Amino acid sequence: MSETQCLQFGEGSVTGDMCEDLCVDGLVEYKRCLYYENGKKVIEARWRGSPVILKSKLENFSSYEPLGILDYQDTAEELSPLDVVFYATLELRNSLGLAEDEGEDEGGEGGNSSLARLWQKKLKSRDRSYSQAELASLWSLLQQEEYTFLRVLQDLSTHVAKVLGSCGHFYAVEYLSAGHAWDQNIFSLEGVEVPGPRARWSSRGKVQRVALSFLDMVHHFDHDFAHKLHLCDIKPENFAIRKDLTVVAIDVDMAFFEPKMRDILDQNCSSDDDCNFFDCSSRCDRDRRRCSAVRRNSNLQVICEKIFRPWFSPTLLGSKAGLPLQVELQQAVQECSETEGGGVEEEDGGGEVGHRGHSVHLRLLSVLTRLVQEGGASGEEGGAWEERGHTALNF
């Protein structure tokens, strides 16, 4: 990465707030390659002494579609920040699967409708026009769906990994240790030390707090944007936790807002098996031989099945498995994993299923909160941790 990227930076064809540190000051240190397939690269590195993850969907900058207007140098140099906002917003909406005119009249603060305003605020923060290198670099980043998700959602959510910087088509995200299915706690809890008068929590108490953060994330993704956000690849390796035990989605390649989710599910079928898209599924209408465009399961249902059930199984709880609150939690998790549409009140006639799912969410929230309070009465307490933001070039 470094040699090619720095050659292009030296020629003035790419730029970014990491480039100087990478190519001039030597402040970005390669550690190891974590993933490399079909051009996609994921690299562990250190930037100014702190661990980061470097990512790019395609290996070479030239593999990305150029912004056509850059072929006309005079026109490109005259692009105002507002023009950049316009082009960036179109590409964002295309990447996220949102219609061009959606969300402008509704959705409110923090919804998908605020995309244009967010990018206008960030890209229009200076008077001078953008250089060709800046426009070309931004355009290569916007063609990477995961970058687009993370870059937009980090301004709206604490539950996604933070983009810290970029150079050309490579971008850096915060380093967080991913979960592992083979670890009974899924996440490494050894380094979690939150300041406070009673800073040490039991592993079980930490797991309960992480479970509450999962519930917060589910509610947030279901309700706090103009469109529901669906996670179609739910497994421990795609999540991490911060030091304050906030759950973070670190791999969103398979995350889709409602409009795009409907497009994906709306396919020909002969049985329900044809209507499964990884962890997102719908039903087959055999008369029409068409899958329903409405997802039948939910983020919460899959999280209960894949993460909560192993966590709160009687086998792991041992002698505590028979305690009343633990039994109630196991029953709630079982009900959640069997409830279609769990956690969401359907607005379009979801009726009993939607209300049942919402009740399951509330039941889990209640039981886990009481368990955490029980732990707090035994001397366990929480705190907070500061995050670093991506500020320099606002890409």
C-alpha positions as YAML, in Angstrom:
chain: A
units: angstrom
residues:
- id: 1
  name: MET
  ca: [0.00, 0.00, 0.00]
- id: 2
  name: SER
  ca: [2.56, 2.59, 1.16]
- id: 3
  name: GLU
  ca: [4.83, 2.75, -1.91]
- id: 4
  name: THR
  ca: [2.08, 3.10, -4.54]
- id: 5
  name: GLN
  ca: [-0.05, 5.38, -2.41]
- id: 6
  name: CYS
  ca: [2.88, 7.67, -1.61]
- id: 7
  name: LEU
  ca: [3.95, 7.83, -5.27]
- id: 8
  name: GLN
  ca: [0.44, 9.01, -6.18]
- id: 9
  name: PHE
  ca: [0.44, 11.47, -3.26]
- id: 10
  name: GLY
  ca: [3.78, 12.86, -4.44]
- id: 11
  name: GLU
  ca: [2.38, 13.30, -7.95]
- id: 12
  name: GLY
  ca: [-0.62, 15.17, -6.52]
- id: 13
  name: SER
  ca: [-3.21, 12.67, -7.77]
- id: 14
  name: VAL
  ca: [-4.47, 11.58, -4.32]
- id: 15
  name: THR
  ca: [-4.64, 13.18, -0.90]
- id: 16
  name: GLY
  ca: [-6.16, 12.76, 2.57]
- id: 17
  name: ASP
  ca: [-5.48, 13.57, 6.20]
- id: 18
  name: MET
  ca: [-3.29, 10.46, 6.60]
- id: 19
  name: CYS
  ca: [-1.07, 11.02, 3.56]
- id: 20
  name: GLU
  ca: [1.48, 13.33, 5.13]
- id: 21
  name: ASP
  ca: [1.92, 11.05, 8.14]
- id: 22
  name: LEU
  ca: [2.17, 7.99, 5.88]
- id: 23
  name: CYS
  ca: [4.44, 9.32, 3.15]
- id: 24
  name: VAL
  ca: [6.46, 12.18, 4.67]
- id: 25
  name: ASP
  ca: [6.69, 11.79, 8.45]
- id: 26
  name: GLY
  ca: [6.66, 7.98, 8.69]
- id: 27
  name: LEU
  ca: [4.02, 7.99, 11.41]
- id: 28
  name: VAL
  ca: [1.99, 5.10, 9.95]
- id: 29
  name: GLU
  ca: [3.58, 1.72, 10.71]
- id: 30
  name: TYR
  ca: [2.45, -1.47, 8.97]
- id: 31
  name: LYS
  ca: [1.87, -4.40, 11.36]
- id: 32
  name: ARG
  ca: [0.16, -7.23, 9.45]
- id: 33
  name: CYS
  ca: [-2.38, -8.09, 6.77]
- id: 34
  name: LEU
  ca: [-5.65, -9.30, 8.29]
- id: 35
  name: TYR
  ca: [-7.55, -10.02, 5.07]
- id: 36
  name: TYR
  ca: [-6.86, -9.98, 1.35]
- id: 37
  name: GLU
  ca: [-9.27, -11.37, -1.24]
- id: 38
  name: ASN
  ca: [-10.52, -10.15, -4.64]
- id: 39
  name: GLY
  ca: [-8.66, -6.90, -4.18]
- id: 40
  name: LYS
  ca: [-10.14, -6.11, -0.74]
- id: 41
  name: LYS
  ca: [-7.49, -5.37, 1.85]
- id: 42
  name: VAL
  ca: [-7.73, -5.11, 5.63]
- id: 43
  name: ILE
  ca: [-4.48, -4.14, 7.36]
- id: 44
  name: GLU
  ca: [-3.53, -3.70, 11.00]
- id: 45
  name: ALA
  ca: [-1.26, -0.69, 11.50]
- id: 46
  name: ARG
  ca: [-0.21, 1.94, 14.01]
- id: 47
  name: TRP
  ca: [-0.88, 5.61, 13.34]
- id: 48
  name: ARG
  ca: [0.96, 8.03, 15.61]
- id: 49
  name: GLY
  ca: [1.47, 5.19, 18.06]
- id: 50
  name: SER
  ca: [-2.17, 4.09, 18.22]
- id: 51
  name: PRO
  ca: [-3.52, 0.89, 16.63]
- id: 52
  name: VAL
  ca: [-5.83, 1.36, 13.63]
- id: 53
  name: ILE
  ca: [-7.35, -0.78, 10.87]
- id: 54
  name: LEU
  ca: [-6.73, 0.28, 7.25]
- id: 55
  name: LYS
  ca: [-9.28, -0.80, 4.66]
- id: 56
  name: SER
  ca: [-9.98, -0.61, 0.94]
- id: 57
  name: LYS
  ca: [-12.54, -2.49, -1.13]
- id: 58
  name: LEU
  ca: [-10.28, -2.56, -4.20]
- id: 59
  name: GLU
  ca: [-6.50, -2.77, -4.17]
- id: 60
  name: ASN
  ca: [-5.67, -0.03, -6.68]
- id: 61
  name: PHE
  ca: [-6.86, 3.57, -6.85]
- id: 62
  name: SER
  ca: [-7.26, 3.19, -10.62]
- id: 63
  name: SER
  ca: [-9.82, 0.39, -10.08]
- id: 64
  name: TYR
  ca: [-12.44, 2.92, -8.93]
- id: 65
  name: GLU
  ca: [-14.71, 4.74, -11.34]
- id: 66
  name: PRO
  ca: [-13.41, 8.31, -11.82]
- id: 67
  name: LEU
  ca: [-15.63, 11.33, -11.27]
- id: 68
  name: GLY
  ca: [-16.39, 12.21, -14.91]
- id: 69
  name: ILE
  ca: [-16.31, 15.94, -14.36]
- id: 70
  name: LEU
  ca: [-12.61, 15.70, -13.46]
- id: 71
  name: ASP
  ca: [-11.88, 15.09, -17.15]
- id: 72
  name: TYR
  ca: [-12.56, 18.79, -17.62]
- id: 73
  name: GLN
  ca: [-9.91, 20.47, -15.48]
- id: 74
  name: ASP
  ca: [-11.31, 23.99, -15.64]
- id: 75
  name: THR
  ca: [-14.77, 22.77, -14.61]
- id: 76
  name: ALA
  ca: [-13.36, 20.69, -11.75]
- id: 77
  name: GLU
  ca: [-11.44, 23.65, -10.34]
- id: 78
  name: GLU
  ca: [-14.62, 25.71, -10.32]
- id: 79
  name: LEU
  ca: [-16.61, 23.17, -8.28]
- id: 80
  name: SER
  ca: [-17.87, 24.90, -5.16]
- id: 81
  name: PRO
  ca: [-18.26, 23.10, -1.83]
- id: 82
  name: LEU
  ca: [-22.01, 23.07, -2.50]
- id: 83
  name: ASP
  ca: [-21.41, 21.29, -5.84]
- id: 84
  name: VAL
  ca: [-19.32, 18.72, -3.98]
- id: 85
  name: VAL
  ca: [-22.15, 18.26, -1.49]
- id: 86
  name: PHE
  ca: [-24.54, 17.66, -4.37]
- id: 87
  name: TYR
  ca: [-22.40, 15.00, -6.07]
- id: 88
  name: ALA
  ca: [-21.45, 13.37, -2.76]
- id: 89
  name: THR
  ca: [-25.07, 13.18, -1.63]
- id: 90
  name: LEU
  ca: [-26.13, 11.52, -4.91]
- id: 91
  name: GLU
  ca: [-23.40, 8.92, -4.54]
- id: 92
  name: LEU
  ca: [-24.27, 8.38, -0.86]
- id: 93
  name: ARG
  ca: [-27.92, 7.79, -1.64]
- id: 94
  name: ASN
  ca: [-27.01, 5.41, -4.44]
- id: 95
  name: SER
  ca: [-24.67, 3.48, -2.14]
- id: 96
  name: LEU
  ca: [-27.18, 3.30, 0.72]
- id: 97
  name: GLY
  ca: [-30.05, 2.34, -1.60]
- id: 98
  name: LEU
  ca: [-32.13, 5.44, -0.88]
- id: 99
  name: ALA
  ca: [-34.20, 7.21, -3.52]
- id: 100
  name: GLU
  ca: [-32.93, 10.64, -4.55]
- id: 101
  name: ASP
  ca: [-35.99, 12.46, -3.27]
- id: 102
  name: GLU
  ca: [-36.55, 10.39, -0.13]
- id: 103
  name: GLY
  ca: [-36.38, 11.81, 3.33]
- id: 104
  name: GLU
  ca: [-36.26, 15.51, 2.55]
- id: 105
  name: ASP
  ca: [-39.70, 16.23, 3.94]
- id: 106
  name: GLU
  ca: [-39.74, 13.84, 6.85]
- id: 107
  name: GLY
  ca: [-37.53, 11.90, 9.19]
- id: 108
  name: GLY
  ca: [-36.42, 14.71, 11.47]
- id: 109
  name: GLU
  ca: [-33.11, 15.18, 13.21]
- id: 110
  name: GLY
  ca: [-30.75, 12.24, 13.04]
- id: 111
  name: GLY
  ca: [-32.66, 10.37, 10.32]
- id: 112
  name: ASN
  ca: [-31.49, 9.43, 6.85]
- id: 113
  name: SER
  ca: [-33.07, 12.72, 5.77]
- id: 114
  name: SER
  ca: [-30.18, 14.57, 7.36]
- id: 115
  name: LEU
  ca: [-27.56, 13.08, 4.99]
- id: 116
  name: ALA
  ca: [-27.47, 16.12, 2.74]
- id: 117
  name: ARG
  ca: [-27.33, 18.48, 5.69]
- id: 118
  name: LEU
  ca: [-24.55, 16.45, 7.32]
- id: 119
  name: TRP
  ca: [-22.40, 16.47, 4.21]
- id: 120
  name: GLN
  ca: [-23.15, 20.10, 3.47]
- id: 121
  name: LYS
  ca: [-22.02, 20.97, 6.99]
- id: 122
  name: LYS
  ca: [-18.78, 19.00, 6.65]
- id: 123
  name: LEU
  ca: [-17.81, 19.63, 3.04]
- id: 124
  name: LYS
  ca: [-18.87, 23.28, 3.00]
- id: 125
  name: SER
  ca: [-16.73, 24.16, 6.01]
- id: 126
  name: ARG
  ca: [-14.27, 26.20, 3.90]
- id: 127
  name: ASP
  ca: [-14.48, 28.88, 1.24]
- id: 128
  name: ARG
  ca: [-12.04, 27.64, -1.39]
- id: 129
  name: SER
  ca: [-12.90, 24.98, -3.97]
- id: 130
  name: TYR
  ca: [-11.68, 21.38, -3.75]
- id: 131
  name: SER
  ca: [-8.60, 20.25, -5.66]
- id: 132
  name: GLN
  ca: [-8.71, 17.47, -8.23]
- id: 133
  name: ALA
  ca: [-6.81, 15.18, -5.82]
- id: 134
  name: GLU
  ca: [-9.36, 15.85, -3.07]
- id: 135
  name: LEU
  ca: [-12.31, 15.22, -5.36]
- id: 136
  name: ALA
  ca: [-10.79, 12.06, -6.84]
- id: 137
  name: SER
  ca: [-9.92, 10.69, -3.38]
- id: 138
  name: LEU
  ca: [-13.37, 11.48, -1.98]
- id: 139
  name: TRP
  ca: [-15.04, 9.87, -5.00]
- id: 140
  name: SER
  ca: [-13.03, 6.64, -4.55]
- id: 141
  name: LEU
  ca: [-14.08, 6.51, -0.89]
- id: 142
  name: LEU
  ca: [-17.76, 7.10, -1.65]
- id: 143
  name: GLN
  ca: [-17.75, 4.06, -3.96]
- id: 144
  name: GLN
  ca: [-17.00, 1.84, -0.95]
- id: 145
  name: GLU
  ca: [-20.30, 0.96, 0.73]
- id: 146
  name: GLU
  ca: [-18.74, 0.17, 4.10]
- id: 147
  name: TYR
  ca: [-16.90, 3.50, 4.21]
- id: 148
  name: THR
  ca: [-20.12, 5.30, 3.31]
- id: 149
  name: PHE
  ca: [-22.05, 3.55, 6.08]
- id: 150
  name: LEU
  ca: [-19.42, 4.13, 8.73]
- id: 151
  name: ARG
  ca: [-18.69, 7.72, 7.71]
- id: 152
  name: VAL
  ca: [-22.35, 8.76, 7.73]
- id: 153
  name: LEU
  ca: [-23.53, 6.70, 10.71]
- id: 154
  name: GLN
  ca: [-20.70, 7.71, 13.03]
- id: 155
  name: ASP
  ca: [-22.30, 11.15, 13.16]
- id: 156
  name: LEU
  ca: [-25.59, 9.54, 14.18]
- id: 157
  name: SER
  ca: [-24.66, 6.49, 16.24]
- id: 158
  name: THR
  ca: [-22.23, 5.26, 18.91]
- id: 159
  name: HIS
  ca: [-22.75, 1.69, 17.67]
- id: 160
  name: VAL
  ca: [-20.55, 1.82, 14.55]
- id: 161
  name: ALA
  ca: [-16.76, 1.95, 14.22]
- id: 162
  name: LYS
  ca: [-15.28, 5.43, 13.82]
- id: 163
  name: VAL
  ca: [-13.51, 6.49, 10.61]
- id: 164
  name: LEU
  ca: [-10.32, 8.23, 11.72]
- id: 165
  name: GLY
  ca: [-8.72, 9.33, 8.46]
- id: 166
  name: SER
  ca: [-7.88, 8.47, 4.86]
- id: 167
  name: CYS
  ca: [-5.29, 8.63, 2.12]
- id: 168
  name: GLY
  ca: [-6.58, 8.16, -1.41]
- id: 169
  name: HIS
  ca: [-8.87, 5.13, -1.46]
- id: 170
  name: PHE
  ca: [-7.60, 3.69, 1.85]
- id: 171
  name: TYR
  ca: [-9.32, 4.71, 5.07]
- id: 172
  name: ALA
  ca: [-8.50, 4.09, 8.74]
- id: 173
  name: VAL
  ca: [-11.02, 3.00, 11.36]
- id: 174
  name: GLU
  ca: [-10.57, 2.67, 15.10]
- id: 175
  name: TYR
  ca: [-8.96, -0.57, 16.24]
- id: 176
  name: LEU
  ca: [-11.33, -2.70, 18.29]
- id: 177
  name: SER
  ca: [-10.86, -6.35, 19.15]
- id: 178
  name: ALA
  ca: [-13.54, -8.40, 17.38]
- id: 179
  name: GLY
  ca: [-15.60, -11.03, 19.15]
- id: 180
  name: HIS
  ca: [-14.93, -14.76, 18.84]
- id: 181
  name: ALA
  ca: [-17.47, -17.58, 18.81]
- id: 182
  name: TRP
  ca: [-15.06, -19.86, 20.71]
- id: 183
  name: ASP
  ca: [-14.81, -17.45, 23.68]
- id: 184
  name: GLN
  ca: [-17.62, -18.10, 26.18]
- id: 185
  name: ASN
  ca: [-17.84, -14.34, 26.81]
- id: 186
  name: ILE
  ca: [-17.48, -13.67, 23.03]
- id: 187
  name: PHE
  ca: [-15.53, -10.48, 23.77]
- id: 188
  name: SER
  ca: [-12.29, -10.14, 25.68]
- id: 189
  name: LEU
  ca: [-13.27, -8.53, 28.98]
- id: 190
  name: GLU
  ca: [-9.85, -8.47, 30.64]
- id: 191
  name: GLY
  ca: [-8.90, -4.96, 29.49]
- id: 192
  name: VAL
  ca: [-12.23, -3.39, 30.46]
- id: 193
  name: GLU
  ca: [-11.43, -1.23, 33.46]
- id: 194
  name: VAL
  ca: [-13.87, 1.64, 33.86]
- id: 195
  name: PRO
  ca: [-12.93, 4.29, 36.47]
- id: 196
  name: GLY
  ca: [-15.18, 4.58, 39.49]
- id: 197
  name: PRO
  ca: [-15.32, 3.96, 43.24]
- id: 198
  name: ARG
  ca: [-16.02, 0.26, 42.52]
- id: 199
  name: ALA
  ca: [-14.21, -0.26, 39.23]
- id: 200
  name: ARG
  ca: [-14.03, -4.07, 39.16]
- id: 201
  name: TRP
  ca: [-17.03, -5.91, 37.73]
- id: 202
  name: SER
  ca: [-17.47, -9.66, 37.47]
- id: 203
  name: SER
  ca: [-17.31, -11.14, 33.98]
- id: 204
  name: ARG
  ca: [-21.00, -12.02, 34.25]
- id: 205
  name: GLY
  ca: [-21.87, -8.44, 35.18]
- id: 206
  name: LYS
  ca: [-19.94, -7.16, 32.17]
- id: 207
  name: VAL
  ca: [-21.73, -9.60, 29.86]
- id: 208
  name: GLN
  ca: [-25.09, -8.37, 31.13]
- id: 209
  name: ARG
  ca: [-24.09, -4.77, 30.41]
- id: 210
  name: VAL
  ca: [-22.91, -5.72, 26.92]
- id: 211
  name: ALA
  ca: [-26.26, -7.46, 26.35]
- id: 212
  name: LEU
  ca: [-28.03, -4.21, 27.32]
- id: 213
  name: SER
  ca: [-25.88, -2.40, 24.77]
- id: 214
  name: PHE
  ca: [-26.96, -4.92, 22.11]
- id: 215
  name: LEU
  ca: [-30.59, -4.10, 22.96]
- id: 216
  name: ASP
  ca: [-29.86, -0.39, 22.70]
- id: 217
  name: MET
  ca: [-28.20, -0.93, 19.31]
- id: 218
  name: VAL
  ca: [-31.19, -2.93, 18.03]
- id: 219
  name: HIS
  ca: [-33.68, -0.27, 19.11]
- id: 220
  name: HIS
  ca: [-31.46, 2.45, 17.64]
- id: 221
  name: PHE
  ca: [-31.15, 0.72, 14.25]
- id: 222
  name: ASP
  ca: [-34.89, -0.04, 14.18]
- id: 223
  name: HIS
  ca: [-36.23, 3.39, 15.15]
- id: 224
  name: ASP
  ca: [-33.73, 6.24, 15.04]
- id: 225
  name: PHE
  ca: [-33.26, 6.60, 11.27]
- id: 226
  name: ALA
  ca: [-35.84, 7.45, 8.63]
- id: 227
  name: HIS
  ca: [-35.48, 3.81, 7.48]
- id: 228
  name: LYS
  ca: [-34.86, 0.66, 9.48]
- id: 229
  name: LEU
  ca: [-31.27, -0.64, 9.29]
- id: 230
  name: HIS
  ca: [-31.04, -4.42, 8.77]
- id: 231
  name: LEU
  ca: [-27.97, -6.46, 9.75]
- id: 232
  name: CYS
  ca: [-27.78, -9.56, 7.54]
- id: 233
  name: ASP
  ca: [-24.54, -11.07, 8.84]
- id: 234
  name: ILE
  ca: [-24.78, -11.32, 12.62]
- id: 235
  name: LYS
  ca: [-21.89, -13.19, 14.21]
- id: 236
  name: PRO
  ca: [-19.44, -12.41, 17.01]
- id: 237
  name: GLU
  ca: [-16.63, -11.57, 14.59]
- id: 238
  name: ASN
  ca: [-18.63, -8.64, 13.17]
- id: 239
  name: PHE
  ca: [-18.97, -6.86, 16.53]
- id: 240
  name: ALA
  ca: [-16.63, -5.44, 19.12]
- id: 241
  name: ILE
  ca: [-16.92, -3.56, 22.40]
- id: 242
  name: ARG
  ca: [-15.37, -0.32, 23.54]
- id: 243
  name: LYS
  ca: [-13.92, 0.12, 27.01]
- id: 244
  name: ASP
  ca: [-17.26, 1.45, 28.26]
- id: 245
  name: LEU
  ca: [-18.88, -1.84, 27.03]
- id: 246
  name: THR
  ca: [-20.70, -0.18, 24.12]
- id: 247
  name: VAL
  ca: [-21.35, -2.71, 21.36]
- id: 248
  name: VAL
  ca: [-19.95, -1.61, 17.99]
- id: 249
  name: ALA
  ca: [-20.71, -2.99, 14.52]
- id: 250
  name: ILE
  ca: [-17.26, -3.21, 12.91]
- id: 251
  name: ASP
  ca: [-18.20, -5.00, 9.66]
- id: 252
  name: VAL
  ca: [-21.22, -3.51, 7.87]
- id: 253
  name: ASP
  ca: [-20.71, -4.98, 4.41]
- id: 254
  name: MET
  ca: [-24.04, -6.77, 4.88]
- id: 255
  name: ALA
  ca: [-26.04, -3.91, 6.45]
- id: 256
  name: PHE
  ca: [-28.92, -2.42, 4.47]
- id: 257
  name: PHE
  ca: [-31.53, 0.26, 4.99]
- id: 258
  name: GLU
  ca: [-35.17, -0.77, 4.42]
- id: 259
  name: PRO
  ca: [-35.49, 0.26, 0.73]
- id: 260
  name: LYS
  ca: [-32.43, -1.74, -0.31]
- id: 261
  name: MET
  ca: [-33.44, -4.65, 1.94]
- id: 262
  name: ARG
  ca: [-36.78, -4.85, 0.15]
- id: 263
  name: ASP
  ca: [-35.06, -4.88, -3.24]
- id: 264
  name: ILE
  ca: [-32.79, -7.73, -2.12]
- id: 265
  name: LEU
  ca: [-35.62, -9.88, -0.72]
- id: 266
  name: ASP
  ca: [-38.03, -9.32, -3.60]
- id: 267
  name: GLN
  ca: [-36.90, -12.32, -5.69]
- id: 268
  name: ASN
  ca: [-38.43, -15.31, -7.49]
- id: 269
  name: CYS
  ca: [-38.95, -18.38, -5.32]
- id: 270
  name: SER
  ca: [-40.42, -21.88, -5.11]
- id: 271
  name: SER
  ca: [-40.09, -22.26, -1.30]
- id: 272
  name: ASP
  ca: [-39.19, -20.23, 1.79]
- id: 273
  name: ASP
  ca: [-35.62, -21.48, 1.50]
- id: 274
  name: ASP
  ca: [-35.24, -19.33, -1.62]
- id: 275
  name: CYS
  ca: [-36.08, -16.24, 0.45]
- id: 276
  name: ASN
  ca: [-33.09, -16.38, 2.82]
- id: 277
  name: PHE
  ca: [-30.39, -13.78, 2.36]
- id: 278
  name: PHE
  ca: [-27.83, -14.76, 4.98]
- id: 279
  name: ASP
  ca: [-29.45, -13.75, 8.31]
- id: 280
  name: CYS
  ca: [-32.30, -11.82, 6.68]
- id: 281
  name: SER
  ca: [-35.28, -13.84, 5.50]
- id: 282
  name: SER
  ca: [-38.84, -13.49, 4.20]
- id: 283
  name: ARG
  ca: [-41.57, -15.88, 3.06]
- id: 284
  name: CYS
  ca: [-42.33, -17.27, -0.38]
- id: 285
  name: ASP
  ca: [-45.74, -16.53, -1.85]
- id: 286
  name: ARG
  ca: [-46.19, -19.76, -3.81]
- id: 287
  name: ASP
  ca: [-49.09, -18.38, -5.82]
- id: 288
  name: ARG
  ca: [-47.00, -15.50, -7.10]
- id: 289
  name: ARG
  ca: [-43.75, -17.49, -6.86]
- id: 290
  name: ARG
  ca: [-42.23, -14.39, -5.36]
- id: 291
  name: CYS
  ca: [-40.53, -13.69, -2.01]
- id: 292
  name: SER
  ca: [-42.16, -11.09, 0.19]
- id: 293
  name: ALA
  ca: [-40.17, -7.86, 0.22]
- id: 294
  name: VAL
  ca: [-40.83, -7.57, 3.97]
- id: 295
  name: ARG
  ca: [-38.28, -9.24, 6.23]
- id: 296
  name: ARG
  ca: [-39.94, -11.79, 8.53]
- id: 297
  name: ASN
  ca: [-37.18, -12.09, 11.16]
- id: 298
  name: SER
  ca: [-35.34, -9.23, 12.84]
- id: 299
  name: ASN
  ca: [-31.96, -8.08, 14.10]
- id: 300
  name: LEU
  ca: [-33.01, -8.88, 17.66]
- id: 301
  name: GLN
  ca: [-34.29, -12.36, 16.86]
- id: 302
  name: VAL
  ca: [-30.98, -13.32, 15.22]
- id: 303
  name: ILE
  ca: [-28.93, -11.76, 18.04]
- id: 304
  name: CYS
  ca: [-30.97, -13.75, 20.58]
- id: 305
  name: GLU
  ca: [-30.38, -16.95, 18.62]
- id: 306
  name: LYS
  ca: [-26.69, -16.51, 17.82]
- id: 307
  name: ILE
  ca: [-25.37, -14.48, 20.76]
- id: 308
  name: PHE
  ca: [-27.74, -14.37, 23.75]
- id: 309
  name: ARG
  ca: [-28.62, -18.09, 23.84]
- id: 310
  name: PRO
  ca: [-24.98, -19.23, 24.12]
- id: 311
  name: TRP
  ca: [-24.26, -16.45, 26.64]
- id: 312
  name: PHE
  ca: [-27.13, -17.21, 29.00]
- id: 313
  name: SER
  ca: [-27.30, -20.99, 28.67]
- id: 314
  name: PRO
  ca: [-27.71, -23.01, 31.89]
- id: 315
  name: THR
  ca: [-24.42, -24.76, 31.12]
- id: 316
  name: LEU
  ca: [-22.43, -21.52, 31.41]
- id: 317
  name: LEU
  ca: [-24.42, -20.20, 34.37]
- id: 318
  name: GLY
  ca: [-23.73, -23.32, 36.42]
- id: 319
  name: SER
  ca: [-25.17, -23.19, 39.96]
- id: 320
  name: LYS
  ca: [-26.77, -19.78, 39.29]
- id: 321
  name: ALA
  ca: [-28.91, -21.15, 36.44]
- id: 322
  name: GLY
  ca: [-31.77, -21.94, 38.82]
- id: 323
  name: LEU
  ca: [-32.04, -18.46, 40.34]
- id: 324
  name: PRO
  ca: [-35.41, -16.82, 39.56]
- id: 325
  name: LEU
  ca: [-34.03, -13.90, 37.50]
- id: 326
  name: GLN
  ca: [-31.70, -16.18, 35.54]
- id: 327
  name: VAL
  ca: [-34.59, -18.53, 34.73]
- id: 328
  name: GLU
  ca: [-36.67, -15.55, 33.61]
- id: 329
  name: LEU
  ca: [-33.80, -14.37, 31.40]
- id: 330
  name: GLN
  ca: [-33.41, -17.79, 29.78]
- id: 331
  name: GLN
  ca: [-37.15, -17.90, 29.06]
- id: 332
  name: ALA
  ca: [-37.07, -14.38, 27.58]
- id: 333
  name: VAL
  ca: [-34.12, -15.25, 25.33]
- id: 334
  name: GLN
  ca: [-35.86, -18.43, 24.18]
- id: 335
  name: GLU
  ca: [-39.05, -16.51, 23.37]
- id: 336
  name: CYS
  ca: [-37.02, -13.84, 21.57]
- id: 337
  name: SER
  ca: [-35.24, -16.37, 19.35]
- id: 338
  name: GLU
  ca: [-38.61, -17.83, 18.32]
- id: 339
  name: THR
  ca: [-40.47, -14.54, 17.77]
- id: 340
  name: GLU
  ca: [-40.59, -13.28, 14.20]
- id: 341
  name: GLY
  ca: [-40.20, -9.53, 13.88]
- id: 342
  name: GLY
  ca: [-38.79, -9.45, 17.41]
- id: 343
  name: GLY
  ca: [-38.19, -6.01, 18.85]
- id: 344
  name: VAL
  ca: [-40.11, -3.97, 16.27]
- id: 345
  name: GLU
  ca: [-43.59, -2.50, 16.34]
- id: 346
  name: GLU
  ca: [-44.69, -2.78, 12.72]
- id: 347
  name: GLU
  ca: [-46.21, 0.37, 11.31]
- id: 348
  name: ASP
  ca: [-47.72, -1.28, 8.25]
- id: 349
  name: GLY
  ca: [-50.23, -3.60, 9.83]
- id: 350
  name: GLY
  ca: [-47.75, -5.82, 11.66]
- id: 351
  name: GLY
  ca: [-50.45, -6.30, 14.31]
- id: 352
  name: GLU
  ca: [-49.96, -9.08, 16.85]
- id: 353
  name: VAL
  ca: [-46.54, -10.14, 15.55]
- id: 354
  name: GLY
  ca: [-45.16, -6.62, 15.81]
- id: 355
  name: HIS
  ca: [-46.56, -6.06, 19.32]
- id: 356
  name: ARG
  ca: [-45.27, -9.46, 20.42]
- id: 357
  name: GLY
  ca: [-41.80, -8.60, 19.20]
- id: 358
  name: HIS
  ca: [-41.88, -5.26, 21.01]
- id: 359
  name: SER
  ca: [-42.98, -7.02, 24.21]
- id: 360
  name: VAL
  ca: [-40.05, -9.43, 23.92]
- id: 361
  name: HIS
  ca: [-37.64, -6.50, 23.65]
- id: 362
  name: LEU
  ca: [-39.15, -4.84, 26.74]
- id: 363
  name: ARG
  ca: [-39.05, -8.11, 28.69]
- id: 364
  name: LEU
  ca: [-35.36, -8.66, 27.93]
- id: 365
  name: LEU
  ca: [-34.61, -5.05, 28.82]
- id: 366
  name: SER
  ca: [-36.42, -5.39, 32.15]
- id: 367
  name: VAL
  ca: [-34.75, -8.65, 33.20]
- id: 368
  name: LEU
  ca: [-31.24, -7.54, 32.21]
- id: 369
  name: THR
  ca: [-31.68, -4.18, 33.94]
- id: 370
  name: ARG
  ca: [-32.72, -5.92, 37.16]
- id: 371
  name: LEU
  ca: [-29.74, -8.27, 36.93]
- id: 372
  name: VAL
  ca: [-27.38, -5.32, 36.44]
- id: 373
  name: GLN
  ca: [-28.96, -3.53, 39.41]
- id: 374
  name: GLU
  ca: [-28.47, -6.65, 41.50]
- id: 375
  name: GLY
  ca: [-24.82, -6.62, 40.50]
- id: 376
  name: GLY
  ca: [-24.59, -2.90, 41.29]
- id: 377
  name: ALA
  ca: [-25.93, -3.55, 44.77]
- id: 378
  name: SER
  ca: [-23.07, -6.04, 45.15]
- id: 379
  name: GLY
  ca: [-20.52, -3.36, 44.30]
- id: 380
  name: GLU
  ca: [-20.32, -3.12, 40.51]
- id: 381
  name: GLU
  ca: [-20.41, 0.22, 38.76]
- id: 382
  name: GLY
  ca: [-19.86, 1.75, 35.31]
- id: 383
  name: GLY
  ca: [-18.26, 4.73, 33.59]
- id: 384
  name: ALA
  ca: [-17.41, 6.24, 30.21]
- id: 385
  name: TRP
  ca: [-14.57, 6.40, 27.71]
- id: 386
  name: GLU
  ca: [-13.65, 9.16, 25.30]
- id: 387
  name: GLU
  ca: [-13.48, 8.53, 21.54]
- id: 388
  name: ARG
  ca: [-11.26, 10.07, 18.90]
- id: 389
  name: GLY
  ca: [-13.07, 11.61, 15.93]
- id: 390
  name: HIS
  ca: [-12.15, 11.98, 12.26]
- id: 391
  name: THR
  ca: [-11.61, 15.71, 11.91]
- id: 392
  name: ALA
  ca: [-8.82, 16.78, 9.58]
- id: 393
  name: LEU
  ca: [-10.07, 16.58, 5.98]
- id: 394
  name: ASN
  ca: [-13.64, 15.58, 6.85]
- id: 395
  name: PHE
  ca: [-13.62, 12.75, 4.33]
...
